[in-house]
Amino acid sequence: MEDSYCSTTGGATGRDVAHDAAAAAPAKADGPPFAECALCREPTEYPESYKGVTLCPVCEWQEAQRTACSG
């Protein structure tokens, strides 16, 4: 049996992945207008001009729980 599936040699480390996620996160808005959450329509922490799916802190946390447990 080969143990290369979970091998960290030559792959991204947890620190690299966390750094990439932080770099890809949208900038927080300084003030209104705030973007709507794509799931519940509550205001988010992101500016209205942000392109892409924006989630409020509650929905973002729930989505992180769902994706962390799948697999």
Contacts in CASP RR format, 6 or more apart in sequence:
PFRMAT RR
TARGET T0000
AUTHOR 0000-0000-0000
METHOD contacts of the structure
MODEL  1
MEDSYCSTTGGATGRDVAHDAAAAAPAKADGPPFAECALCREPTEYPESY
KGVTLCPVCEWQEAQRTACSG
12 20 0 8 1.000
26 46 0 8 1.000
26 47 0 8 1.000
26 50 0 8 1.000
26 54 0 8 1.000
27 46 0 8 1.000
27 47 0 8 1.000
27 50 0 8 1.000
28 45 0 8 1.000
28 46 0 8 1.000
29 35 0 8 1.000
29 45 0 8 1.000
29 46 0 8 1.000
29 47 0 8 1.000
29 48 0 8 1.000
31 47 0 8 1.000
33 47 0 8 1.000
33 48 0 8 1.000
34 43 0 8 1.000
34 44 0 8 1.000
34 45 0 8 1.000
34 46 0 8 1.000
34 47 0 8 1.000
34 48 0 8 1.000
35 43 0 8 1.000
35 44 0 8 1.000
35 46 0 8 1.000
35 47 0 8 1.000
35 48 0 8 1.000
35 50 0 8 1.000
35 54 0 8 1.000
36 42 0 8 1.000
36 43 0 8 1.000
36 44 0 8 1.000
36 54 0 8 1.000
37 43 0 8 1.000
37 44 0 8 1.000
37 54 0 8 1.000
37 55 0 8 1.000
37 56 0 8 1.000
37 59 0 8 1.000
38 53 0 8 1.000
38 54 0 8 1.000
38 55 0 8 1.000
38 59 0 8 1.000
39 55 0 8 1.000
39 56 0 8 1.000
39 59 0 8 1.000
40 56 0 8 1.000
40 58 0 8 1.000
40 59 0 8 1.000
42 56 0 8 1.000
42 58 0 8 1.000
42 59 0 8 1.000
43 56 0 8 1.000
44 54 0 8 1.000
44 55 0 8 1.000
44 56 0 8 1.000
44 57 0 8 1.000
45 56 0 8 1.000
45 57 0 8 1.000
46 54 0 8 1.000
55 63 0 8 1.000
END
